[in-house]
Amino acid sequence: MTVLLLAAATCALLCAPTVGDVKVVGDKCVLVDGKPFFPIGLYSAGDPKDFPMIAEAGFNLVHTYAWEGKRSNDTGQAWLDAAHEHGLMALVGLYRPDVKAMDFTASEKRVEKFRDHPALLAWHTMDEPSWDKEGDMGKDYMPAAYKLVKKLDPDHPVTAVVCHFGDPALFNDALDVVQADYYAVPPIPASWYSGTGFNGVRLFVQKSREASEGQKPFWYVGQIFDFSVSKEKSNEVPDEWKRLPTGDELRCMTYSAVAGGARGILYWSLSRLIRDEWNRTLLGRVKLWDELKSVVAELNQLMPVLTADTPETLHSSDGVAAMIKSDGTDTYIIACNHERRNAETVIEIPDAPDGPTEIVVGEGSGEIAAGKLAASFAPLERRVYRLKGLTAPQ
């Protein structure tokens, strides 16, 4: 694992883009200077002193609300400069109360100031607009913000985080990249999740692709904080749910998104992870950070296939989501059981020769027979298979 972490850190520092020309090409990875970029990001990374730690862990994207509301952009300039210095791209947010009021005076100045900054990956207009029950739920201000930003800066995409399955369709004309947060730990209240559990992560990718007709990439925002802290005041939360996500749960939400076709993974949030009131114990904070670094290392290891512009086949059955895709040299099967029970499934790879497969992430074994991979998964288990030499699965 040490080797993987060092490789991830090297990739974050040496492979980071140096200029900010970003293009959206359908629902594939965004292109930065013509090269596919799969973001692995952290929200609420407001202190540049954390950037060496973040880059060393293998992240390549940061966001903060810390200076969003400041009329002066000096703090933002220093923050972006520091991000670029450490090989990190950034999401730059507009001031949300101004956006809701459709007062874009300060937003215009911000876009004009930072549109040529080499660390800028995308403009971030809002967080969970459809929760704004007292306003227009973003129906007016989201398109207005989008039009303003695209007029001033056509070279960078506009993104926002949504939270309901219907949001990708609702805001299809106001976003170039769709993000969604889906926090499944704890499942309180149950009615919010409608029995979808971790499968809701995959469903969000699917809903986004359907809404944009495959023309916009989807980035998943995963959970690295104790959600029960905010829920126990208004809901009955069993003691067993008063905790951070486990390593298995963290991997399940991440790989459910990747197996569903997500083109980026971000986590909410660094500030909540490192603040004791959001994780209850220092030990829990350290343990989850170590688990997160391990997952990020795996994503960096898989970067050649995640960013490859090659055909892919999606599989979903028996509680298991999987993506079959080639990196141009070998074929990978990225699979995850999104249920809290054992699962067995059969994944079809028609052109694959009979014989054993290599497991490059996770444990276990696999064997292809008659173009099919029969696999058994423990609850929430993820596994990545590699079929050497198979370059064009159908």
C-alpha positions as CSV (number, residue, x, y, z in Angstrom):
1,M,0.0,0.0,0.0
2,T,2.9,2.3,0.7
3,V,4.0,2.0,-3.0
4,L,0.5,2.7,-4.2
5,L,0.3,5.9,-2.0
6,L,3.7,7.1,-3.3
7,A,2.6,6.5,-6.9
8,A,-0.7,8.3,-6.2
9,A,1.2,11.3,-4.8
10,T,3.6,11.3,-7.7
11,C,0.7,11.3,-10.2
12,A,-1.0,14.1,-8.3
13,L,2.1,16.3,-8.6
14,L,3.4,15.4,-12.0
15,C,0.3,14.6,-14.0
16,A,-1.7,17.6,-12.9
17,P,-2.7,20.0,-15.7
18,T,-0.8,23.3,-16.0
19,V,-3.4,25.4,-17.8
20,G,-7.2,25.6,-17.5
21,D,-8.7,24.8,-20.8
22,V,-11.5,22.4,-19.8
23,K,-14.0,20.8,-22.2
24,V,-17.0,18.6,-21.7
25,V,-17.3,15.8,-24.3
26,G,-20.6,14.0,-23.7
27,D,-20.7,12.0,-20.5
28,K,-17.0,11.1,-20.7
29,C,-14.3,12.5,-18.5
30,V,-13.8,16.2,-18.9
31,L,-10.8,17.1,-21.0
32,V,-8.1,19.4,-19.5
33,D,-5.7,20.6,-22.2
34,G,-7.1,17.8,-24.4
35,K,-6.3,15.1,-21.8
36,P,-9.1,13.2,-19.9
37,F,-9.2,14.2,-16.3
38,F,-11.0,12.1,-13.6
39,P,-11.3,14.2,-10.5
40,I,-10.7,12.8,-7.1
41,G,-11.7,15.7,-4.8
42,L,-12.2,17.0,-1.3
43,Y,-14.9,19.5,-0.3
44,S,-14.2,22.1,2.4
45,A,-10.5,22.1,1.9
46,G,-10.2,25.7,2.9
47,D,-6.7,25.8,4.5
48,P,-3.8,25.8,2.0
49,K,-1.7,24.3,4.8
50,D,-3.6,21.1,4.2
51,F,-2.7,21.0,0.5
52,P,0.6,19.0,0.9
53,M,-1.3,16.4,2.8
54,I,-4.1,16.3,0.3
55,A,-1.8,16.0,-2.7
56,E,0.3,13.4,-1.0
57,A,-2.8,11.3,-0.4
58,G,-3.5,11.3,-4.2
59,F,-6.3,13.8,-4.5
60,N,-6.3,16.2,-7.5
61,L,-9.2,18.5,-6.8
62,V,-10.3,20.8,-3.9
63,H,-13.2,23.1,-3.1
64,T,-13.9,25.5,-0.2
65,Y,-16.7,27.7,1.0
66,A,-14.3,29.6,3.2
67,W,-13.9,32.7,1.1
68,E,-17.0,32.3,-1.1
69,G,-18.8,35.2,0.6
70,K,-15.9,37.6,0.7
71,R,-16.3,40.7,-1.6
72,S,-12.5,40.8,-1.9
73,N,-11.1,37.9,-4.0
74,D,-7.6,38.3,-2.4
75,T,-8.1,35.2,-0.2
76,G,-9.3,33.2,-3.2
77,Q,-6.3,34.3,-5.2
78,A,-3.9,33.0,-2.5
79,W,-5.9,29.8,-2.2
80,L,-5.9,29.1,-5.9
81,D,-2.2,29.9,-6.2
82,A,-1.5,27.4,-3.4
83,A,-3.6,24.7,-5.0
84,H,-1.8,25.1,-8.3
85,E,1.5,25.0,-6.6
86,H,0.7,21.6,-5.1
87,G,-0.7,20.2,-8.4
88,L,-4.3,20.5,-7.4
89,M,-7.2,21.7,-9.6
90,A,-10.1,23.6,-8.0
91,L,-13.8,24.3,-8.1
92,V,-14.5,28.0,-7.5
93,G,-17.9,28.8,-6.0
94,L,-20.1,31.8,-6.5
95,Y,-21.6,33.4,-3.4
96,R,-24.8,31.4,-2.9
97,P,-27.0,34.1,-1.3
98,D,-26.2,36.4,-4.2
99,V,-27.0,33.6,-6.7
100,K,-30.3,32.9,-5.1
101,A,-31.1,36.7,-5.2
102,M,-29.9,36.8,-8.8
103,D,-27.5,39.6,-7.8
104,F,-24.5,38.8,-9.9
105,T,-22.4,41.9,-9.4
106,A,-19.8,40.1,-7.3
107,S,-20.0,37.0,-9.3
108,E,-19.1,38.8,-12.5
109,K,-16.0,40.2,-10.9
110,R,-15.0,36.7,-9.6
111,V,-15.4,35.0,-12.9
112,E,-13.5,37.8,-14.7
113,K,-10.7,37.6,-12.2
114,F,-10.2,33.8,-12.1
115,R,-11.3,32.6,-15.5
116,D,-7.7,32.3,-16.7
117,H,-6.3,30.8,-13.5
118,P,-4.5,27.5,-14.2
119,A,-6.0,25.8,-11.2
120,L,-9.6,26.4,-12.2
121,L,-11.4,23.3,-13.3
122,A,-15.1,24.4,-13.0
123,W,-17.4,27.0,-11.6
124,H,-19.6,25.8,-8.7
125,T,-22.9,27.7,-8.6
126,M,-24.9,26.1,-5.8
127,D,-25.3,23.3,-3.2
128,E,-28.5,21.3,-3.2
129,P,-30.7,24.0,-4.8
130,S,-33.9,21.8,-4.6
131,W,-33.8,21.9,-0.8
132,D,-34.5,25.7,-1.0
133,K,-38.2,25.3,-0.2
134,E,-38.7,29.0,0.6
135,G,-37.2,30.2,-2.7
136,D,-37.8,29.0,-6.3
137,M,-35.8,25.8,-5.7
138,G,-33.3,27.0,-8.3
139,K,-35.8,26.9,-11.2
140,D,-34.9,30.6,-12.0
141,Y,-31.6,31.4,-10.4
142,M,-29.8,28.2,-11.6
143,P,-30.3,28.9,-15.3
144,A,-29.5,32.6,-14.7
145,A,-26.2,31.8,-13.0
146,Y,-25.3,29.4,-15.8
147,K,-25.9,31.9,-18.5
148,L,-23.9,34.6,-16.7
149,V,-20.9,32.3,-16.2
150,K,-20.9,30.9,-19.7
151,K,-21.1,34.4,-21.2
152,L,-18.1,35.5,-19.3
153,D,-16.1,32.2,-19.4
154,P,-17.1,29.8,-22.1
155,D,-13.9,27.8,-21.5
156,H,-14.8,26.2,-18.2
157,P,-17.8,24.0,-17.2
158,V,-20.5,25.0,-14.7
159,T,-21.3,22.4,-12.0
160,A,-23.4,22.2,-8.8
161,V,-24.3,19.5,-6.2
162,V,-27.9,18.2,-6.4
163,C,-29.6,15.8,-3.9
164,H,-32.8,14.4,-5.4
165,F,-33.2,11.8,-8.2
166,G,-35.3,14.3,-10.2
167,D,-32.6,17.1,-10.0
168,P,-30.5,16.1,-13.0
169,A,-33.6,16.6,-15.2
170,L,-34.7,19.7,-13.3
171,F,-31.3,21.4,-13.8
172,N,-30.2,19.9,-17.1
173,D,-30.1,23.3,-18.8
174,A,-28.2,24.9,-15.9
175,L,-25.2,22.5,-15.6
176,D,-22.4,21.1,-17.7
177,V,-21.3,18.6,-15.1
178,V,-23.8,17.1,-12.6
179,Q,-22.7,16.3,-9.1
180,A,-24.9,14.5,-6.5
181,D,-24.4,13.8,-2.8
182,Y,-26.0,10.7,-1.5
183,Y,-25.4,9.9,2.1
184,A,-26.6,6.4,3.1
185,V,-25.1,6.1,6.6
186,P,-27.3,6.1,8.7
187,P,-30.4,5.2,6.7
188,I,-32.5,7.7,8.7
189,P,-35.3,8.4,8.1
190,A,-35.9,5.3,6.0
191,S,-38.5,7.1,3.8
192,W,-35.8,9.3,2.4
193,Y,-34.1,6.3,0.8
194,S,-37.1,4.3,-0.4
195,G,-35.2,1.1,0.1
196,T,-32.5,2.1,-2.4
197,G,-29.6,1.8,0.1
198,F,-26.2,2.1,-1.6
199,N,-27.9,1.2,-4.9
200,G,-29.0,4.8,-4.8
201,V,-25.5,5.9,-5.8
202,R,-25.7,3.9,-9.0
203,L,-29.3,5.1,-9.6
204,F,-28.1,8.7,-9.4
205,V,-25.6,8.1,-12.2
206,Q,-28.3,6.4,-14.3
207,K,-30.8,9.3,-13.7
208,S,-28.2,11.8,-14.7
209,R,-27.3,10.0,-17.9
210,E,-31.0,9.7,-18.8
211,A,-31.7,13.4,-18.1
212,S,-28.8,14.6,-20.3
213,E,-29.3,11.8,-22.9
214,G,-25.6,10.9,-22.3
215,Q,-24.3,14.4,-22.9
216,K,-23.0,15.4,-19.5
217,P,-20.6,13.7,-17.1
218,F,-21.6,12.8,-13.5
219,W,-19.5,13.2,-10.4
220,Y,-20.4,11.5,-7.2
221,V,-20.0,13.2,-3.8
222,G,-19.4,10.6,-1.1
223,Q,-19.7,10.7,2.7
224,I,-16.8,11.0,5.1
225,F,-18.5,12.3,8.1
226,D,-20.9,11.1,10.8
227,F,-24.3,12.1,9.3
228,S,-26.1,11.0,12.5
229,V,-24.8,14.1,14.3
230,S,-27.2,16.3,12.4
231,K,-30.0,13.8,12.3
232,E,-30.2,12.7,16.0
233,K,-31.7,16.0,17.0
234,S,-34.9,15.4,15.0
235,N,-34.9,11.7,14.4
236,E,-34.6,8.6,16.5
237,V,-31.1,7.3,15.6
238,P,-30.1,3.9,17.0
239,D,-26.8,3.8,18.8
240,E,-25.3,1.5,16.1
241,W,-25.7,4.2,13.5
242,K,-24.0,7.0,15.6
243,R,-20.7,6.6,13.8
244,L,-18.6,7.4,10.7
245,P,-19.0,5.2,7.6
246,T,-16.8,2.1,7.8
247,G,-14.1,1.3,5.3
248,D,-16.4,-1.2,3.5
249,E,-19.2,1.4,3.3
250,L,-16.7,4.0,2.0
251,R,-15.5,1.6,-0.7
252,C,-19.1,0.5,-1.6
253,M,-20.3,4.1,-2.2
254,T,-17.2,4.8,-4.2
255,Y,-17.2,1.7,-6.4
256,S,-21.0,1.8,-6.8
257,A,-20.5,5.2,-8.5
258,V,-17.5,4.1,-10.6
259,A,-19.2,0.9,-11.7
260,G,-22.3,2.9,-12.7
261,G,-20.3,5.2,-14.9
262,A,-19.3,8.2,-12.7
263,R,-16.6,10.3,-14.2
264,G,-15.3,11.8,-10.9
265,I,-15.4,11.1,-7.2
266,L,-15.4,13.8,-4.5
267,Y,-16.0,13.5,-0.8
268,W,-17.8,15.7,1.7
269,S,-15.9,16.9,3.5
270,L,-12.4,17.4,4.9
271,S,-13.5,20.0,7.5
272,R,-16.2,17.6,8.9
273,L,-13.8,14.7,8.9
274,I,-11.2,16.6,11.0
275,R,-13.7,18.3,13.4
276,D,-14.5,16.1,16.4
277,E,-18.1,17.1,16.6
278,W,-18.7,15.5,13.2
279,N,-16.9,12.2,14.0
280,R,-17.2,11.9,17.8
281,T,-13.6,10.5,18.3
282,L,-10.1,11.3,17.3
283,L,-9.5,7.6,16.6
284,G,-12.4,7.5,14.2
285,R,-11.1,10.5,12.4
286,V,-7.6,8.9,11.9
287,K,-9.0,5.5,10.9
288,L,-11.4,6.9,8.3
289,W,-8.7,9.2,6.8
290,D,-6.4,6.1,6.4
291,E,-9.3,4.2,4.8
292,L,-9.9,7.2,2.5
293,K,-6.3,7.4,1.4
294,S,-6.4,3.7,0.6
295,V,-9.5,4.1,-1.6
296,V,-7.9,7.1,-3.3
297,A,-4.8,5.1,-4.0
298,E,-7.0,2.4,-5.7
299,L,-8.6,5.0,-7.9
300,N,-5.2,6.3,-8.9
301,Q,-4.2,2.8,-9.7
302,L,-7.2,2.4,-11.9
303,M,-6.8,5.8,-13.6
304,P,-5.7,4.4,-17.0
305,V,-9.0,2.6,-17.4
306,L,-11.1,5.3,-15.7
307,T,-9.9,7.9,-18.2
308,A,-9.8,5.7,-21.3
309,D,-11.9,6.8,-24.2
310,T,-13.1,3.2,-24.9
311,P,-16.4,1.5,-25.1
312,E,-17.9,0.2,-21.8
313,T,-20.7,-2.1,-20.8
314,L,-22.7,-1.7,-17.7
315,H,-24.0,-4.6,-15.7
316,S,-26.6,-4.5,-12.9
317,S,-28.2,-7.6,-11.4
318,D,-28.5,-9.5,-8.2
319,G,-27.4,-6.5,-6.2
320,V,-24.1,-6.1,-8.1
321,A,-23.2,-3.2,-10.3
322,A,-20.3,-3.6,-12.7
323,M,-18.5,-1.8,-15.6
324,I,-16.6,-3.8,-18.2
325,K,-14.1,-1.5,-20.0
326,S,-10.6,-1.6,-21.6
327,D,-7.7,0.7,-21.0
328,G,-6.6,0.0,-24.5
329,T,-4.3,-2.9,-23.4
330,D,-6.4,-5.0,-21.0
331,T,-10.0,-5.3,-20.0
332,Y,-11.2,-4.5,-16.5
333,I,-14.4,-5.5,-14.6
334,I,-15.0,-3.0,-11.9
335,A,-17.7,-4.6,-9.7
336,C,-19.4,-3.9,-6.4
337,N,-22.1,-5.5,-4.3
338,H,-24.2,-2.6,-3.1
339,E,-26.3,-4.7,-0.7
340,R,-25.8,-5.6,2.9
341,R,-26.1,-9.3,2.1
342,N,-24.2,-11.8,0.1
343,A,-24.7,-11.7,-3.6
344,E,-24.0,-13.9,-6.6
345,T,-24.1,-12.7,-10.1
346,V,-23.1,-13.6,-13.7
347,I,-21.3,-11.0,-15.8
348,E,-21.2,-11.6,-19.5
349,I,-17.9,-10.9,-21.4
350,P,-18.6,-12.6,-24.7
351,D,-15.1,-12.2,-26.3
352,A,-13.2,-13.2,-23.2
353,P,-11.2,-16.5,-23.4
354,D,-11.9,-19.2,-20.9
355,G,-9.6,-19.2,-17.9
356,P,-8.7,-17.5,-14.6
357,T,-8.8,-13.7,-14.2
358,E,-6.5,-11.5,-12.2
359,I,-7.8,-9.6,-9.2
360,V,-6.1,-6.2,-9.0
361,V,-8.3,-4.6,-6.3
362,G,-9.9,-6.6,-3.6
363,E,-9.6,-10.3,-2.8
364,G,-11.0,-13.5,-4.1
365,S,-10.7,-15.3,-7.5
366,G,-12.5,-15.4,-10.8
367,E,-12.7,-17.5,-13.8
368,I,-14.2,-17.0,-17.2
369,A,-16.2,-19.8,-18.8
370,A,-18.2,-19.6,-22.0
371,G,-17.9,-15.8,-22.0
372,K,-19.3,-15.5,-18.5
373,L,-17.8,-14.6,-15.1
374,A,-19.7,-16.1,-12.2
375,A,-18.9,-14.2,-9.0
376,S,-19.8,-14.3,-5.4
377,F,-19.6,-11.1,-3.2
378,A,-19.7,-10.5,0.5
379,P,-21.9,-7.6,1.7
380,L,-20.7,-4.3,0.3
381,E,-17.7,-5.9,-1.3
382,R,-15.9,-4.4,-4.3
383,R,-13.5,-6.2,-6.6
384,V,-11.7,-5.3,-9.8
385,Y,-10.7,-8.0,-12.3
386,R,-8.2,-7.7,-15.1
387,L,-8.3,-9.7,-18.3
388,K,-4.8,-9.3,-19.8
389,G,-4.6,-8.8,-23.5
390,L,-8.4,-8.4,-24.1
391,T,-8.6,-4.9,-25.6
392,A,-12.1,-4.6,-27.1
393,P,-14.8,-6.3,-25.0
394,Q,-18.3,-6.2,-26.6
